[in-house]
Amino acid sequence: MNKIEIKYLDKIKSPKDLDELNDEQLKELATELRYDVIETVSKTGGHLGASLGVIELTVALHKIFDSPKDKIIWDVGHQSYPHKILTGRRDQMSTLRKKDGLSGFTKRDESKYDHFGAGHSSTAASAGLGMAIGRDLKNRDNHVVCIVGDGAMSAGQAYEALNNAGAEKSKLIVILNDNDMSIAPPAGAMSAYLAKLISGGTYLGLRNFAKQVIEKLPKSLEKGAKKAEEITRLIAGNGTLFEALGFYYVGPIDGHNLDHLLPVIRNVKNADNGPVIIHVVTQKGKGYKPAEDSDEKFHGVTKFNIATGEQEKPKKANVSYTKIFSNSLIKCAENDNDIVAVTAAMPSGTGLDKFKELYPQRFFDVGIAEQHAVTFSAGLAIEGLKPFATIYSTFLQRAYDQIIHDIAIQNLPVRFAIDRAGLVGADGPTHAGSFDLAYLSILPNFVVMAASNEVELVRMVKTAADYSLGPISFRYPRGNVFGLDIPTEIESLEIGKGKIIKQGEKIALLNLGTRIEEVKNASDTLEAMGLSCTIADARFAKPLDKDLIRDLSKNHELIITIEEGSSGGFGAHVLMFLADEGILDNGFKIRNLYLPDTFIQHGDVNDMYAQAGLNSENIVKLAMKALDINNNEIKIIKS
Ligand SMILES: Cc1ncc(C[n+]2csc(CCOP(=O)(O)OP(=O)(O)O)c2C)c(N)n1
């Protein structure tokens, strides 16, 4: 890719500056913007493919609409880099995803042009409809435009929003950004349906579009006919699913051709009508060959060489927890035909792509549909299969009612493999796996495990495969393992049994999860001060190893619990147990370390953990303060 001369982009400090450019100049601006995004992400890493797919769309929207008065809402927000550049953040793009820098997603407190914060998918139309109805009730006259990907259209929430919008009839513009890709190729029948719309006879040339838009906006529709009748009429008169839902459907149009985009969007903007969907066809990674050619279209990348597209490799060749999970599941599945694997649109992120290669019949990508993934797994379990619902902690939040109602109450043996547990670094708070320990360990029937290292993870996969008495979960973080040797013979864990790693006397460090190295370092420091430490790996947040906790309380002065999760999780249960047993009545001391009551912003994951007080230094300080050693000088990080 050759360097290009920047003629227009330097002058764009806000979307208003696009007023100065005519439609031909906008095309040149789009070329510059594409180059700028590639250059930026080559240095910062981040989400590239999706942004390259919406370059022309971003230019067209900011040219035509008057943001921030008009609301432009980007679903997921990972495609918002060109939007950030055109809305006054170009000179901060080098800080993207770094501590105190720009977020990799849209964020309301970052810019007045980010009308809705995102990170999780399929929320834009819901939020947009709320803003449209709010506008109407407040008698305002701004536009609301939501840009939703075809992948995002595999989620139930997208249909809930369209269904509601079609009935409300408030003016709302939804742009369906159809690049025929989720992160992986999109899953589900909707994707085939969109392809049919594109290849079928509905494609109309530009002049017909304008005509179609105008023809489709009969004033008479607004004149008091009953809602039901109107909707019926739309269904009868037009062919697409969107029309059946009460939308005017416009498209498909070429999303990289400003000669198509500009007149159609202008037309829709000026039309006096209810909800409209503009079906825009784009290409993920457009205009950058290495991205266009790659399997996942450079969805998420590390820093890369612009000339070759080669991405920076981590300094140490290392193995991720995800890979260990994937290998272990495959190993268990070799001997057990009942094991099936379920992902919600994250085959490569969860490592299940390898499982799919070996066992295509036993692999299910259900789309961005975590709720369905969970209830679908319930059905599989009822049929005697052993489903591994493999979902990142943050995305599993979506399926909480399904977890309670469909799994826990019916005590179904669904295995939850929870990746990206704890803080995740550059993706920030929308992607942090902070809450699963708390939200799962309060549920009757659940077994909740957390791996402290890769060997433990392998044992937990095996434990989950062997356990059929009810739901069971295990969590593991983003990132690389410690590099331990994995034994060839793996045994299941005894449910609800932790283990002592090192026996001491005064302080018991009761750890759950992969802060174990920090715990060991803290123990070394405390030992050097003459404070003898026991280190225990709790393994289970539920059921608690009550015998272990009782013993620790008998033989030590203080227990400190450590976990990579929010309040209300493992430590809270240990605390309640000690209180319930009356152990705290005698002055026994317990302290809990967990994620503080704040959303820790994106940055380097180790810094984030230090900020949370989940590091050895803070463990040492907490122990000293609890035991009244040098009390005054110690500042402890604690929520
Ligand atoms: C609830 C939820 N599950 C999973 C993800 C992970 N994820 C991020 S982007 C993406 C694909 C989105 O596809 P699409 O909406 O078509 O947008 P594109 O990337 O193609 O622009 C997925 C699955 C997410 N952000 N939110």
The ligand as a Tripos MOL2 file, in Angstrom:
@<TRIPOS>MOLECULE
LIG
   26    27     1     0     0
SMALL
NO_CHARGES

@<TRIPOS>ATOM
      1 C1        -22.9510  -10.0230   22.7940 C.3       1 LIG1
      2 C2        -21.6780  -10.1330   22.0090 C.ar      1 LIG1
      3 N1        -21.2060  -11.3500   21.6710 N.ar      1 LIG1
      4 C3        -20.0580  -11.4590   20.9690 C.ar      1 LIG1
      5 C4        -19.3680  -10.3510   20.5930 C.ar      1 LIG1
      6 C5        -18.0210  -10.4800   19.8780 C.3       1 LIG1
      7 N2        -18.0880   -9.8270   18.5620 N.ar      1 LIG1
      8 C6        -17.5550   -8.6180   18.3310 C.ar      1 LIG1
      9 S1        -17.7770   -8.0960   16.7810 S.2       1 LIG1
     10 C7        -18.5620   -9.5050   16.3630 C.ar      1 LIG1
     11 C8        -19.0430   -9.6870   14.9640 C.3       1 LIG1
     12 C9        -20.0130   -8.6370   14.5840 C.3       1 LIG1
     13 O1        -20.3990   -8.8340   13.2690 O.3       1 LIG1
     14 P1        -21.1650   -7.7050   12.5060 P.3       1 LIG1
     15 O2        -22.2700   -7.1780   13.3590 O.co2     1 LIG1
     16 O3        -21.5510   -8.2150   11.1710 O.co2     1 LIG1
     17 O4        -20.1240   -6.5440   12.3800 O.3       1 LIG1
     18 P2        -18.7710   -6.5190   11.5100 P.3       1 LIG1
     19 O5        -17.6680   -6.8880   12.4330 O.co2     1 LIG1
     20 O6        -18.9280   -7.4830   10.3880 O.co2     1 LIG1
     21 O7        -18.6930   -5.1190   11.0540 O.co2     1 LIG1
     22 C10       -18.6480  -10.3810   17.4470 C.ar      1 LIG1
     23 C11       -19.2520  -11.7250   17.4170 C.3       1 LIG1
     24 C12       -19.8870   -9.1000   20.9810 C.ar      1 LIG1
     25 N3        -19.2440   -7.9610   20.6920 N.pl3     1 LIG1
     26 N4        -21.0340   -9.0230   21.6700 N.ar      1 LIG1
@<TRIPOS>BOND
     1     1     2 1
     2     2     3 ar
     3     2    26 ar
     4     3     4 ar
     5     4     5 ar
     6     5     6 1
     7     5    24 ar
     8     6     7 1
     9     7     8 ar
    10     7    22 ar
    11     8     9 ar
    12     9    10 ar
    13    10    11 1
    14    10    22 ar
    15    11    12 1
    16    12    13 1
    17    13    14 1
    18    14    15 2
    19    14    16 1
    20    14    17 1
    21    17    18 1
    22    18    19 2
    23    18    20 1
    24    18    21 1
    25    22    23 1
    26    24    25 1
    27    24    26 ar
@<TRIPOS>SUBSTRUCTURE
     1 LIG1         1 GROUP 0 **** ****
